[in-house]
Amino acid sequence: MIENIEQEKLKNEELISRINQLKVQKNAVLLAHYYQVPEIQDIADYVGDSLGLSQKAASSKANLIVFAGVHFMAETAKILSPQTKVVLPDLEAGCSLADSCPREDFDVFKSKYPDHIVISYINCSADIKTLSDVICTSGNAVQIVESFPKDQKIIFAPDKNLGGYINRITGRNMVLWDGTCEVHDVLSTEAIVNLKLDNPDAKLIAHPECKATVLELADFVGSTTAMLNFTKKDNAKRYIVATETGILHQMRKVSPEKEFLIVPTDETCACNDCPYMKLNTLEKLYLCLKNEQPEITLSEEVIRQAEVSIRRMLDISKKLNLIK
């Protein structure tokens, strides 16, 4: 067992060395989401949530963007940097939320509300972005919605949990597409109540993609970056975390003196892993960088149409001082 662990460690060290060499040779930038495995987070040039990753993709001067995340994120990078080659370690790294909103079905849904604008969560396909007026992330969703007049009719897609959360705290009545993220929607209120009873001194922090019953119990609700920042500044010592397991790596790095308990999906493990995010590995990342494949390709028309809604998000965020 110990010998196998040592072999794996040496293998990883060799892969990391080769990845770093190739990044320099190819003028490549490695962008990684918080939900990636720790070893990928640790070698990334930037680790962040969807908003931060969008900014980095938009401002990239690299010849090659390697996106350690899921398919819609790599698509967003390609839309914002159309002249740059964008690659994803595993093309099967999709998203249950994005998959819940097919273009054809959403087109029909949208046609029922001709006087509504469409605000879409960034966790959607490039096709859905082309049908949207503005994109948002969990980090700026409330502010994006509130930038429109109260009487503006809005369709919010594809996450009904995030949309419902925004409706409740803003008093809006947005029409919601019926989609969810399987990683967050699966978290049960019962499991969280039990964790809180067993750990009365721990604060519950939750991602707004969770069910309403979960969010009602939370001491803090926010994006992955917002949760990370909250735990850095807050004076509590223990936290129950209702989101994907990957964020714990950054939380433990910046607050090593604090304890973080993930809300598990079941009794078999203390984890809540996104199966798509975890498809990316160091070995796939190395091969992706070496061969510059699989490449993300989109038509010029899709890029042109989808870019409009994403740029609107970035422009609104800058005006509201949400980003620099």
C-alpha positions in Angstrom: 0.0 0.0 0.0 2.7 2.5 1.0 4.7 1.5 -2.1 1.7 2.2 -4.3 1.3 5.6 -2.7 4.9 6.5 -3.3 4.7 5.4 -6.9 1.7 7.5 -7.5 3.4 10.5 -5.8 6.5 10.1 -8.1 4.2 9.8 -11.1 2.3 13.0 -10.2 5.6 14.9 -9.6 6.8 13.9 -13.1 3.5 14.9 -14.7 3.6 18.2 -12.9 7.1 18.9 -14.0 6.2 18.1 -17.7 3.1 20.2 -17.5 5.0 23.2 -16.2 7.6 22.8 -18.9 4.9 22.6 -21.6 3.1 25.7 -20.3 6.3 27.7 -20.8 7.1 26.2 -24.2 3.6 26.8 -25.6 2.8 30.1 -23.8 -0.2 28.4 -22.3 -2.3 29.5 -19.3 -4.0 26.9 -17.1 -7.3 28.0 -15.7 -8.9 25.8 -13.0 -12.2 25.8 -11.2 -12.4 25.4 -7.4 -14.1 22.0 -7.9 -11.0 20.4 -9.6 -8.8 17.9 -7.7 -6.2 19.6 -5.4 -3.2 18.7 -7.5 -4.7 20.5 -10.5 -5.7 23.5 -8.4 -2.1 23.7 -7.1 -0.5 24.0 -10.5 -3.0 26.3 -12.1 -2.1 29.8 -13.1 -5.5 30.9 -11.8 -8.1 29.1 -9.6 -11.6 30.6 -9.3 -15.3 30.5 -9.8 -17.2 31.2 -13.0 -17.0 35.0 -12.8 -13.3 35.1 -12.1 -12.5 32.5 -14.8 -14.6 34.5 -17.3 -12.5 37.6 -16.5 -9.2 35.7 -16.9 -10.3 34.2 -20.2 -11.4 37.6 -21.5 -8.0 39.2 -20.7 -5.8 36.3 -21.6 -2.7 37.0 -23.8 -1.7 33.3 -23.9 -1.4 31.3 -27.2 -3.3 28.4 -25.6 -5.9 28.3 -22.8 -6.1 24.9 -21.0 -9.3 24.8 -19.1 -9.5 22.5 -16.1 -13.2 22.6 -15.6 -16.3 21.5 -17.5 -17.4 22.0 -21.0 -19.6 25.1 -20.7 -16.6 26.9 -19.0 -14.2 26.1 -21.8 -16.9 27.3 -24.3 -17.1 30.6 -22.4 -13.3 30.9 -22.6 -13.5 30.3 -26.4 -16.3 32.9 -26.8 -14.3 35.5 -24.9 -11.0 34.7 -26.6 -12.1 33.5 -30.1 -8.6 33.8 -31.6 -7.0 31.7 -28.9 -7.0 27.9 -29.0 -8.9 26.5 -26.0 -8.6 22.9 -24.9 -10.3 20.8 -22.2 -8.7 17.7 -20.7 -11.8 15.6 -21.1 -14.6 16.4 -23.5 -17.0 14.2 -21.4 -16.6 16.7 -18.5 -20.1 18.1 -19.0 -22.6 19.6 -16.5 -26.0 18.2 -15.4 -27.4 21.8 -15.1 -26.4 22.8 -18.6 -27.7 19.4 -19.9 -31.1 20.1 -18.3 -31.7 23.0 -20.7 -31.6 21.9 -24.3 -31.7 24.7 -26.9 -34.8 23.5 -28.8 -36.9 23.1 -25.6 -35.7 26.5 -24.2 -36.5 28.2 -27.5 -40.1 27.0 -27.2 -40.2 28.0 -23.5 -38.9 31.5 -24.4 -41.5 32.0 -27.1 -44.2 31.8 -24.5 -43.0 35.0 -22.8 -42.3 37.4 -25.7 -42.2 40.5 -23.4 -39.6 39.0 -21.1 -35.8 39.4 -21.2 -33.7 36.3 -20.6 -31.1 36.3 -17.8 -29.2 33.0 -17.9 -26.8 31.5 -15.4 -23.4 31.0 -16.9 -23.8 27.2 -16.2 -25.5 26.8 -19.6 -24.4 25.8 -23.1 -23.2 28.3 -25.7 -26.5 27.7 -27.5 -28.5 29.0 -24.5 -26.1 32.0 -24.2 -27.1 32.9 -27.8 -30.7 33.0 -26.7 -30.0 35.2 -23.6 -29.9 38.9 -23.1 -27.4 38.8 -20.3 -25.5 36.1 -18.4 -24.9 36.0 -14.7 -22.8 33.9 -12.2 -23.7 32.9 -8.7 -21.3 35.7 -7.6 -23.2 38.5 -9.3 -26.7 37.1 -10.1 -28.5 39.2 -7.5 -26.8 42.4 -8.7 -27.4 41.6 -12.4 -31.1 41.0 -11.8 -31.4 44.2 -9.7 -29.7 46.3 -12.4 -33.0 46.0 -14.3 -36.1 48.0 -13.3 -38.5 46.3 -10.9 -41.2 46.1 -13.5 -38.9 44.4 -16.1 -40.3 40.9 -16.8 -37.6 38.3 -16.7 -37.0 34.6 -17.6 -34.3 33.1 -15.5 -32.5 29.9 -16.7 -31.5 27.2 -16.2 -31.2 26.9 -12.4 -34.5 27.1 -10.6 -32.9 27.0 -7.1 -30.7 30.0 -7.8 -33.6 31.7 -9.5 -35.9 31.0 -6.6 -33.3 32.3 -4.2 -33.0 35.6 -6.2 -36.8 35.9 -6.3 -37.1 35.6 -2.5 -34.5 38.1 -1.6 -35.3 40.7 -4.3 -39.1 40.4 -4.3 -39.0 39.6 -8.0 -41.3 37.2 -9.8 -39.0 35.9 -12.5 -40.2 33.0 -14.6 -37.9 30.0 -13.9 -36.7 27.3 -16.2 -37.0 23.9 -14.4 -33.3 22.9 -14.1 -31.0 22.0 -11.3 -27.4 21.0 -10.5 -27.3 17.4 -9.4 -24.4 18.1 -7.0 -26.3 20.8 -5.1 -29.9 19.7 -5.5 -29.1 16.3 -4.0 -28.1 17.7 -0.6 -30.8 16.9 1.9 -32.2 19.0 4.6 -32.2 16.0 6.9 -28.5 15.4 6.5 -27.8 19.1 7.2 -30.0 19.2 10.3 -28.2 16.1 11.6 -24.8 17.7 11.0 -25.9 20.9 12.7 -27.2 19.0 15.7 -23.9 17.1 15.9 -21.9 20.2 15.5 -23.7 23.1 17.2 -20.7 25.4 17.0 -20.3 25.1 13.3 -21.8 27.6 10.9 -23.6 26.4 7.8 -22.5 28.0 4.5 -24.3 27.1 1.3 -24.2 27.7 -2.4 -27.4 29.2 -3.9 -27.8 26.2 -6.2 -29.0 24.3 -3.1 -32.7 23.8 -2.4 -34.7 26.5 -0.6 -35.1 24.4 2.5 -31.3 24.1 2.7 -30.7 27.8 2.1 -33.2 28.7 4.9 -30.9 27.0 7.4 -27.7 28.6 6.2 -25.8 31.2 8.2 -24.3 32.4 4.9 -25.3 31.9 1.2 -22.9 32.7 -1.6 -20.8 31.7 -4.6 -17.8 29.5 -4.1 -15.5 32.6 -3.9 -17.9 34.4 -1.5 -18.0 31.3 0.8 -14.2 31.2 0.7 -13.9 34.9 1.5 -16.5 34.5 4.3 -14.6 31.7 6.0 -11.3 33.8 5.8 -12.9 36.8 7.5 -15.4 35.2 9.9 -14.4 34.5 13.4 -16.0 31.0 13.7 -13.6 28.0 13.8 -15.8 25.3 12.3 -18.0 25.3 9.2 -20.5 22.9 7.5 -20.1 23.4 3.8 -23.0 22.8 1.4 -21.4 22.6 -2.0 -18.9 20.5 -4.0 -16.0 19.0 -2.1 -13.2 20.7 -4.2 -13.6 24.1 -2.5 -12.4 22.6 0.8 -8.8 22.5 -0.5 -8.7 26.3 -0.8 -10.5 26.8 2.5 -8.0 24.6 4.3 -5.1 26.4 2.6 -6.1 29.9 3.6 -7.5 28.9 7.0 -5.5 25.9 8.2 -6.6 26.5 11.8 -10.3 26.0 11.0 -12.3 22.9 10.4 -14.5 22.3 7.4 -17.2 19.6 7.2 -18.7 18.9 3.8 -22.4 17.9 3.5 -22.2 14.3 2.2 -24.5 13.0 -0.5 -24.9 9.7 1.3 -23.6 7.6 4.2 -20.8 5.9 2.2 -18.4 8.8 2.2 -17.8 12.3 3.6 -17.8 13.9 0.1 -20.0 15.6 -2.5 -18.0 15.3 -5.7 -19.1 16.5 -9.1 -18.5 13.4 -11.4 -17.9 15.7 -14.4 -15.3 18.0 -12.6 -13.5 15.0 -11.3 -13.0 13.5 -14.9 -10.1 15.8 -15.3 -6.8 14.3 -14.0 -3.1 15.3 -14.1 -2.5 12.7 -16.8 -5.3 13.9 -19.0 -4.1 17.5 -18.4 -0.6 16.6 -19.5 -1.8 14.8 -22.7 -4.2 17.7 -23.4 -1.4 20.2 -23.1 1.1 18.1 -25.1 -1.3 17.3 -28.0 -3.4 20.5 -27.8 -6.5 18.3 -27.9 -9.4 18.0 -27.3 -10.1 21.4 -28.7 -13.2 23.5 -28.1 -14.7 24.6 -31.4 -17.7 26.9 -32.0 -19.1 28.5 -35.1 -18.4 32.2 -35.7 -22.2 32.9 -35.5 -22.5 31.2 -32.0 -19.5 33.0 -30.7 -20.8 36.4 -32.0 -24.2 35.9 -30.5 -23.1 34.4 -27.2 -20.4 37.0 -26.6 -23.0 39.8 -26.5 -24.7 38.4 -23.4 -21.5 37.6 -21.6 -20.0 41.0 -22.3 -23.1 42.6 -21.0 -22.6 40.7 -17.7 -19.0 41.9 -17.5 -19.9 45.5 -18.3 -22.7 45.6 -15.7 -20.3 44.0 -13.1 -17.7 46.7 -13.8 -20.3 49.5 -13.5 -21.4 48.0 -10.2 -17.7 47.7 -9.1 -18.2 43.9 -8.7 -15.0 43.4 -10.8 -12.0 45.7 -11.5 
